[in-house]
Amino acid sequence: MGKARKLKRERAAANDALSQIRLEVLANALRATCDAVTDARGADCLMYALVGADVLRQLGVPAAPVAGSAAWRVGPGAGDTICHSTDGGGGALGPSIGPSNRSDRAAMFHAWIEAADLVIDFTTWLLRDKAATLDAADGQRTNVLWCPAFVCTPRRDTDAMSSVVNGHRAGLMCYERVERIERMVLTDEARSETDLSGLTFAALHAYHAMLRGSEVRVVALDQRQAA
């Protein structure tokens, strides 16, 4: 019961903090900021997770970046699923992690944000782009009917990987944390290699400017210089 009460308190705190934030505006601010410093669309989930979690914490949400396998059913057809799977079953799309000479190098992973038992993903607006990349690689056609600007949902409303792959209803999604992946990309040592503090500052500035109704365009020379 102690663990259940703790989770209930954490959930209430996260929901209370999130209720003060316009997530659709924050999603646009993160998109404008991250899109200004990378052209790796569909393979920049780690940047979104790290910067997004930092921004949410600045806004009072107890958020943390996490990583592992993920899948989204974007349409009802047999092939209308996009996967980032660490077991190698997700196809050719996705960032590589770890040195190329290491035997535990993972070819596929996804990073997102968790706050208490909430799953938050600011990269689902890229599902259409990911589908196009997969279709160009395998010659198939993915019917994308579901492509939300972002996801913020209780973990109980997510599904197992098999349910997403074998299902038929657009909108099914799977987020499975994998400790091995998190050790490789979310340790203090791994994160110290990339300074994203400038992006966090730019995203926060963009968020508050958008709240005031300002039109925001983020211009950045690199990840350390954003304005």
N, C-alpha and C positions, 0 to 999 in steps of 0.2 A: 504493500500500500504506500510505503514511503516513496518508492520510485514513481508510482502513479501520481501521487500528489505533487512531486517535484515537476513531472512532465506537465501536469495541469497548470502549475504556476508559470512555468516557462512558456507554455502555449498562450496563456492569458497575457503575459508581458509582451510577447512577440506580436500578438494580434492588436494589443492596445497601441504599441508603437507604430505598427503598419497602418493602423487606422488614421494616423496623422499624416501619412505620406500618400501622394498621388502617384501610384505605381506606374500608370500609363505615361505620366510626364517623366518620371525617372527612367523608364525604359527608353524613351526618346533621347534623353540626355546621355545615357550610356551609349546608345547607338551612335549618336553624333560624335561622341568623344572617341570611342574605340575605333570607329570606322575611319577616323582621321589619321590614325597611326598604323593601320595595317591593311593590306589588301588580301589577307588570307581568310576571306570569308568562308565560314563553315569549319575552319580549323583554328579559330581564335576564342574558343569557349573558355580556356583557362584565363585569358585576359578579362573577359566579361565576369567570370566568377570571382576573381581576385579583386578587381576594381569595384564590382557591384557589392560584394560583401563589405569592403572598406567603406563605401559610401553609405550603405545601410547602417553600419555601426556608428558612423558619424551622425546619422539621423536618429540614433537611439534604438535601433533594432539589433538584438543579439544574434547576428548572422555570422556564418562561417562558410568558406568555400570547401566543397567536397568534390570527390572524383570517383569515377568507376565506369560502369556500362549504362547505356541509355538506349531507348527505342521509342519511336513515335509512329502510330498508325495515322497516316495522313489521308487515307482514302479507303474504300471498301474492298478493293481488289486484292488478289493474292500478293501482288508485288508492291502494294502501296504502303510500304513500311520503310522507315529509315532507321538504321541501327548504328550505334557506336558500341561495339561489343568487344570486350577484352579476350573472349574465347576464339577470336578470329572469324566469327560468323557474320560479321557486319559488313563485309565487302571492302572496297578499296578506299573509301572516304574516311578521312580522319587524321589527326596529327600523330606523328610518331613521338615517342618519349624515350629518353635514355640513350646512352651512347650506342652507335650502330654495331659495336663489337661485343655488346653484352648479350648474353643468352636470354636474359629476362626482359629484353626490350619489348614493349607492347606496341602493337601496330594501331590499335584502336582504343580510344577512351573518350569520355566526356566529362566536363566539369560544370558544376552548378552550385547553387547556394542553398543552405538549410538554416532555418531559424526555428528552434524548438522542433516540432514535427511538421513544419511547413517546407515544401519543396518550392524553390524559386529559381526560375530559369529565364534569363533575359535574352537568350539566343534563339528562341523558337521562331522568331521572325525570319530566320535564315533557312527554314526547312525547305522552302521552294528552291532556293539556290542549291542546297545540298542535293535535292532530288534531281535538279538539272545536271549537276556534276556526275552523279551516279548514272543517269541515263546516257550521258555522253560516253561514259566508260564501258557500259555493258550493252548499249543499244536498245535497252528497254524503255518503256514509258511509265513513269510514276504519276498517278492521278492525284494531285494535291488539292484536297478539298478543305483541309484543316491546317491553318498556318497562323497561330495566334501571335500577337505582338510580344507576349511574354506569358509565362506560367507562374501562378502562385496558388498552390493547392495543398491540402493536408496529405501527408504520406499515405493515409488510408485510402485515398482516392486514386492512387497510382496502381499499376498492375505488374504482374510478373512478366518477364521477357517473353515467355511462351504464349501468354495471353495476348500480348500485343502482336506478335508475329502471326499467330493463328486466328486472331480475331477478325472482325469485319466492320466494326464501328469506328469511323474516323474520330480521333480524339483520345484514343487509348494511349497511355504513355507509361514507360517503365524507367525508373531511376534506381540503380543498384550500386551502392558504394562498394569499392574494392580496395582493401587496405594496402595491397601491394602497389597499386597505382598512386594512392595518396602518399605513400612513403617516397615515391619517386618525384612527384610534382608539387607537393604541398608542405614538405619539410621546411624548416627555417633555412637550411642550407640551399635547397633548390630555389626558394623564393628570394633569397638574397642576391641571386644572379640577375634578377630583373627588378629594377626600381620603378614601381608604378605609382609613386606618390604624386607625381605631376598629373597623371591621368585622374586620380581620385579628386584632386583639387579642381581640375577642369570639369569633371562630371558634376561635382557639387555646384560649381559656379553656373554651369549650364542649366542644372535643375532649377535653381532658384530664379534664374533669369527667365526660364520658360514659364514658371509659376506666375511671374509678373506680366506675362504675355509678350515678352520680347522674342524676336526671331533670332535664333542662335545658330552660328556657324563656327565650328571648332576648327582651328588651323594649328597643326603641330608639325614641327620639324622632326622630332623624335619623341620617344616615350618620356623623356625627362623635361621636355619643353612643350607645354600645351597651354593654349590661351583661347 
